[in-house]
Amino acid sequence: MKVLVVGAGYAGTLAANRLVKKVKGAEVTVVNPRPEFVERVRLHQRVAGSAEAARPLRSMLRDGIGIRVGEVEKASEGTLLLAGGDTLRYDHLFLAVGSSVRPLPGTVPVGTWEGAGRARAALAALPAGAQVTVVGGGATGVETATEVAERRRDLRVRLVGERLADSLSGRARDRALAALNRLRVDLVEDVVTGAGAANGEIRLRSGGSLPTDLALWAVVSGVPSLAADSGLEVDAAGRVVVDPYLRSVTDGRIFAVGDCAAVPGTRFGCQTAGPQAAHAVDVLARLLADREPEPYPLRYVGRCVSLGRRDAVMQFTRRDDSLRDAHLGGRTGARVKEFIVRSAAFGSRKGISG
């Protein structure tokens, strides 16, 4: 039985490793655009130069799992079409293509491996006193702004977003904003509507503009178009519409996990990717053994945001991801965040989800 996994992030890597453990005799191949496993939650460190955020994909996969480097254009009727015309057959397919970034022209995206590399090179070329603007008030924007401000204290760093640190609330959000202020990050609550690379400015919805030497786009939104291009039913954001067992409602041979799966109540992140990948593999294993599968259970623990290398805030959540008042911060928060990041990569390599 041939099983293909498209995407080699946290979800795809975990799914592949779990498949060879749970589905005996399965011939598993991972299809990915690059031969590296990218730790997406470390891309802000790659931007600032404090981490590489990638390792060889082979080192993350169990022996016997195949790797095919290439772009996938379409999946249909048990066949995967690759860019260039090659095809791969499958009996079951796991879509784990993650989310996508749609930067405004004139900005450099930090949420992709290639964009983070460009941002890192652009930062390194900036002279002391240059202005860097990070666009995006969510966790990616906060982490990028604090990492750059801590690493390059000779630069002026600005964070712009409609509502800053909006993934947190209450005292946890106050702590994040205090950390940004402590690192001398200028805070602007507004929406960026355009960026002029030629004249070095960003334009705001309020009607004004701000000068900048480099604009970093830290907004993650949407998903790749593979599912829609393949004729699968998708939601308004392009995510695969799945049944309670994470199977495409269009084709039961196809599972969708992580950011590209339209599961109500979920958000982008490795805390979604790992549990979904593990559950989807378990569903397939149970079906092949003529056992009744169980529906996917929504289960969140918290939201964690790095604030440089020595600070972070983790706000605890209820299982449905609604925020609680309790949170951790400071060095304790930083240690917890690092543990979570390392655990995500470890779980992907071992095929387990905590």
C-alpha positions as CSV (number, residue, x, y, z in Angstrom):
1,M,0.0,0.0,0.0
2,K,1.4,3.4,-1.1
3,V,0.9,6.4,1.2
4,L,2.1,9.8,0.2
5,V,2.5,12.7,2.6
6,V,2.6,16.2,1.0
7,G,4.5,18.6,3.2
8,A,7.3,18.1,5.7
9,G,6.6,20.5,8.5
10,Y,5.5,19.4,11.9
11,A,2.3,17.7,10.7
12,G,3.8,16.0,7.6
13,T,6.9,14.7,9.3
14,L,5.0,13.4,12.3
15,A,2.4,11.7,10.1
16,A,5.1,9.9,8.0
17,N,7.0,8.6,11.0
18,R,3.8,7.5,12.7
19,L,2.5,5.8,9.6
20,V,5.5,3.4,9.4
21,K,4.8,2.5,13.1
22,K,1.0,2.2,12.9
23,V,0.3,0.9,9.4
24,K,2.3,-2.2,8.8
25,G,3.5,-2.7,5.3
26,A,2.8,0.8,4.2
27,E,5.2,2.3,1.6
28,V,5.5,5.9,2.8
29,T,7.0,8.7,0.8
30,V,7.2,12.4,1.8
31,V,6.9,15.0,-1.0
32,N,8.3,18.4,-0.1
33,P,9.6,21.4,-2.0
34,R,13.0,21.3,-0.2
35,P,15.2,18.6,1.4
36,E,15.1,20.3,4.8
37,F,12.7,20.2,7.7
38,V,12.0,23.8,8.6
39,E,11.1,24.8,12.2
40,R,8.6,27.4,11.3
41,V,8.2,28.6,14.8
42,R,11.9,29.5,14.8
43,L,11.8,31.6,11.6
44,H,12.0,34.8,13.6
45,Q,15.3,33.6,14.9
46,R,16.5,32.9,11.4
47,V,15.6,36.5,10.5
48,A,17.5,37.9,13.4
49,G,20.5,35.5,13.0
50,S,20.1,33.7,16.3
51,A,19.2,30.3,14.8
52,E,19.2,28.5,11.5
53,A,15.7,27.0,11.9
54,A,16.2,24.0,9.6
55,R,17.9,20.6,9.5
56,P,18.2,17.9,6.9
57,L,14.8,16.2,6.3
58,R,16.5,12.8,6.2
59,S,17.5,13.2,9.8
60,M,13.9,13.7,10.8
61,L,12.5,10.6,9.1
62,R,12.6,6.9,10.0
63,D,14.6,4.5,7.8
64,G,12.5,3.3,4.9
65,I,10.5,6.5,4.4
66,G,11.1,7.9,0.9
67,I,11.7,11.5,0.1
68,R,10.8,13.2,-3.1
69,V,11.8,16.8,-3.5
70,G,9.4,18.7,-5.7
71,E,6.4,21.0,-6.0
72,V,2.9,19.3,-6.1
73,E,0.5,20.8,-8.6
74,K,-2.5,18.5,-8.2
75,A,-3.9,15.4,-6.5
76,S,-6.6,13.4,-8.3
77,E,-7.9,9.9,-8.6
78,G,-5.0,8.3,-6.7
79,T,-2.3,10.2,-8.6
80,L,-0.1,13.1,-7.5
81,L,1.0,15.4,-10.3
82,L,4.4,17.1,-9.7
83,A,5.7,20.3,-11.4
84,G,7.6,19.1,-14.5
85,G,5.1,16.4,-15.3
86,D,6.1,13.4,-13.1
87,T,3.4,11.5,-11.3
88,L,3.2,9.4,-8.1
89,R,0.5,6.9,-7.3
90,Y,-1.1,6.6,-3.9
91,D,-3.7,4.5,-2.1
92,H,-3.9,7.1,0.7
93,L,-2.7,10.7,0.8
94,F,-2.0,13.0,3.7
95,L,-2.1,16.8,2.9
96,A,0.1,18.7,5.3
97,V,1.0,21.7,3.2
98,G,0.7,24.3,6.1
99,S,-0.3,27.9,5.6
100,S,0.8,30.6,3.2
101,V,2.0,34.1,3.3
102,R,0.7,36.9,1.0
103,P,3.0,39.9,1.6
104,L,2.3,43.4,0.3
105,P,4.6,44.4,-2.6
106,G,7.6,46.2,-1.1
107,T,7.8,44.1,2.0
108,V,9.8,41.0,2.8
109,P,7.9,38.0,4.3
110,V,9.3,36.4,7.4
111,G,6.9,33.5,7.6
112,T,8.6,31.4,4.9
113,W,12.0,29.8,4.7
114,E,13.0,31.8,1.7
115,G,11.5,35.1,2.9
116,A,13.3,34.7,6.3
117,G,16.6,34.2,4.5
118,R,16.0,37.4,2.4
119,A,15.0,39.3,5.6
120,R,18.2,38.1,7.3
121,A,20.4,39.3,4.5
122,A,18.6,42.6,4.3
123,L,19.0,43.2,8.0
124,A,22.7,42.3,7.9
125,A,23.2,45.0,5.2
126,L,21.5,47.8,7.2
127,P,23.7,50.4,8.9
128,A,23.4,51.5,12.5
129,G,20.4,53.8,13.0
130,A,18.3,52.3,10.1
131,Q,14.6,51.9,10.6
132,V,13.0,48.5,10.4
133,T,9.2,48.1,10.4
134,V,7.6,44.8,11.3
135,V,4.0,44.5,9.9
136,G,1.7,42.3,11.9
137,G,0.3,42.5,15.4
138,G,0.0,38.8,16.0
139,A,2.5,36.4,17.5
140,T,4.7,36.3,14.4
141,G,5.0,40.1,14.4
142,V,5.7,40.4,18.2
143,E,8.4,37.6,18.0
144,T,10.1,39.1,15.0
145,A,10.1,42.6,16.4
146,T,11.5,41.6,19.8
147,E,14.1,39.2,18.3
148,V,15.4,41.9,15.9
149,A,15.4,44.6,18.6
150,E,17.3,42.4,21.0
151,R,19.8,41.2,18.4
152,R,20.4,44.5,16.6
153,R,20.2,47.2,19.3
154,D,21.8,49.6,16.8
155,L,18.6,49.6,14.7
156,R,15.3,51.4,15.2
157,V,12.5,48.9,15.3
158,R,8.8,49.6,14.8
159,L,5.8,47.2,15.1
160,V,2.6,48.0,13.2
161,G,-0.7,46.1,13.6
162,E,-4.4,46.8,14.0
163,R,-4.2,45.4,17.5
164,L,-0.7,44.5,18.9
165,A,-0.2,41.2,20.7
166,D,-3.7,40.2,19.8
167,S,-3.2,36.5,20.4
168,L,-3.0,37.3,24.2
169,S,-5.3,39.1,26.6
170,G,-5.3,40.7,30.0
171,R,-2.1,40.7,32.0
172,A,-0.4,38.3,29.6
173,R,-0.9,40.9,26.8
174,D,0.3,43.7,29.1
175,R,3.5,41.7,29.7
176,A,4.1,41.3,26.0
177,L,3.6,45.1,25.4
178,A,5.9,45.9,28.3
179,A,8.6,43.7,26.8
180,L,8.3,45.5,23.5
181,N,8.6,48.9,25.2
182,R,11.6,47.7,27.2
183,L,13.3,46.7,24.0
184,R,12.5,50.2,22.6
185,V,10.2,49.0,19.9
186,D,7.9,51.8,18.6
187,L,4.3,50.6,18.7
188,V,1.8,51.7,16.1
189,E,-1.8,50.4,16.1
190,D,-3.0,50.9,12.5
191,V,-3.3,48.8,9.3
192,V,-0.7,48.9,6.6
193,T,-2.2,49.3,3.2
194,G,0.9,49.6,1.1
195,A,4.7,49.8,1.0
196,G,6.8,51.8,-1.3
197,A,10.2,50.2,-1.8
198,A,11.4,53.0,-4.0
199,N,10.7,55.9,-1.6
200,G,11.1,53.9,1.6
201,E,7.7,54.2,3.3
202,I,4.7,52.3,4.4
203,R,1.2,53.6,4.0
204,L,-1.5,53.4,6.7
205,R,-5.2,53.0,6.6
206,S,-5.5,56.1,8.7
207,G,-4.1,58.1,5.8
208,G,-0.6,58.7,7.0
209,S,2.7,57.1,6.1
210,L,5.8,56.1,8.0
211,P,9.4,56.1,6.7
212,T,11.3,52.8,6.8
213,D,14.5,51.3,5.4
214,L,13.1,47.8,5.6
215,A,9.6,46.5,5.9
216,L,9.1,42.9,7.2
217,W,5.8,41.2,6.6
218,A,4.8,39.1,9.6
219,V,1.3,38.2,8.8
220,V,0.5,34.5,8.1
221,S,-2.8,34.0,6.2
222,G,-4.5,31.5,4.0
223,V,-3.2,28.2,2.7
224,P,-1.7,27.0,-0.6
225,S,-4.1,26.4,-3.5
226,L,-3.3,22.7,-3.9
227,A,-6.6,21.4,-2.4
228,A,-8.7,23.8,-4.5
229,D,-6.7,23.0,-7.6
230,S,-7.3,19.3,-6.9
231,G,-11.1,19.7,-6.9
232,L,-11.5,19.1,-3.2
233,E,-14.2,20.9,-1.3
234,V,-12.6,23.8,0.6
235,D,-13.8,26.6,2.8
236,A,-13.6,30.4,2.1
237,A,-9.9,30.4,3.2
238,G,-9.0,27.5,0.9
239,R,-8.7,24.9,3.7
240,V,-9.8,21.3,3.0
241,V,-13.3,20.6,4.4
242,V,-13.0,17.4,6.4
243,D,-15.2,15.0,8.3
244,P,-14.9,14.4,12.0
245,Y,-12.0,12.0,11.3
246,L,-10.0,14.5,9.2
247,R,-10.8,12.9,5.9
248,S,-11.7,15.1,2.9
249,V,-15.4,15.1,2.4
250,T,-14.7,14.9,-1.3
251,D,-12.3,11.9,-1.3
252,G,-12.1,9.6,1.7
253,R,-8.6,8.5,0.7
254,I,-7.3,11.9,1.4
255,F,-6.6,13.2,5.0
256,A,-5.9,16.9,5.7
257,V,-4.0,17.9,8.8
258,G,-2.6,21.1,10.3
259,D,-3.1,24.5,8.9
260,C,-4.7,23.3,5.7
261,A,-7.5,21.4,7.4
262,A,-10.8,23.2,8.0
263,V,-11.5,22.0,11.5
264,P,-13.8,24.4,13.4
265,G,-12.2,26.1,16.3
266,T,-8.6,25.5,15.3
267,R,-5.8,27.9,14.7
268,F,-2.5,27.9,12.8
269,G,0.4,26.4,14.7
270,C,2.3,23.3,15.7
271,Q,-0.1,22.8,18.7
272,T,-2.7,22.0,16.0
273,A,-0.5,20.2,13.5
274,G,0.9,17.5,15.7
275,P,-2.3,16.2,17.4
276,Q,-4.1,16.3,14.0
277,A,-1.4,14.4,12.2
278,A,-1.2,11.7,15.0
279,H,-5.0,11.4,15.0
280,A,-5.4,11.0,11.2
281,V,-2.8,8.3,11.1
282,D,-4.6,6.5,14.0
283,V,-7.9,6.8,12.1
284,L,-6.3,5.2,9.0
285,A,-4.8,2.4,11.1
286,R,-8.2,1.6,12.7
287,L,-10.0,1.7,9.4
288,L,-7.5,-0.8,7.9
289,A,-8.0,-3.0,10.9
290,D,-11.8,-2.9,10.5
291,R,-12.2,-1.0,13.7
292,E,-14.4,2.1,14.3
293,P,-12.4,5.3,14.2
294,E,-12.8,8.1,16.8
295,P,-13.5,11.7,15.9
296,Y,-10.8,14.3,16.3
297,P,-10.9,15.9,19.8
298,L,-10.1,19.6,20.0
299,R,-7.6,20.0,22.8
300,Y,-5.5,23.2,23.4
301,V,-3.2,24.0,26.3
302,G,-1.9,27.6,25.8
303,R,-0.5,30.3,23.6
304,C,3.2,31.1,23.8
305,V,5.0,34.1,22.4
306,S,8.7,34.6,22.5
307,L,10.0,38.1,23.5
308,G,13.6,37.7,22.7
309,R,15.9,34.9,23.9
310,R,15.4,35.5,27.6
311,D,11.8,36.4,27.9
312,A,8.4,34.9,26.7
313,V,4.9,34.8,27.8
314,M,2.6,31.7,27.9
315,Q,-1.1,32.3,28.5
316,F,-3.0,29.1,29.4
317,T,-6.2,28.3,27.5
318,R,-9.2,26.0,27.9
319,R,-9.4,23.0,25.7
320,D,-11.4,25.0,23.2
321,D,-8.6,27.6,23.0
322,S,-10.4,30.3,24.9
323,L,-8.0,32.3,27.0
324,R,-7.6,31.9,30.8
325,D,-6.2,34.6,33.1
326,A,-3.2,32.4,34.2
327,H,0.1,32.9,32.5
328,L,3.8,32.4,32.8
329,G,6.4,35.1,31.9
330,G,10.0,36.1,32.0
331,R,12.8,33.5,32.1
332,T,10.3,30.9,33.2
333,G,8.2,31.6,30.2
334,A,11.3,31.5,27.9
335,R,12.3,28.1,29.2
336,V,8.7,26.8,28.7
337,K,8.6,28.2,25.2
338,E,11.9,26.6,24.3
339,F,10.8,23.3,25.8
340,I,7.6,23.4,23.7
341,V,9.5,24.2,20.5
342,R,12.0,21.4,21.1
343,S,9.2,19.0,22.0
344,A,7.3,19.8,18.7
345,A,10.4,18.8,16.7
346,F,11.1,15.8,18.8
347,G,7.5,14.6,18.5
348,S,7.6,15.0,14.7
349,R,10.8,12.9,14.5
350,K,9.4,10.2,16.8
351,G,5.9,10.2,15.4
352,I,4.2,11.1,18.7
353,S,2.1,14.0,19.9
354,G,1.9,15.1,23.5
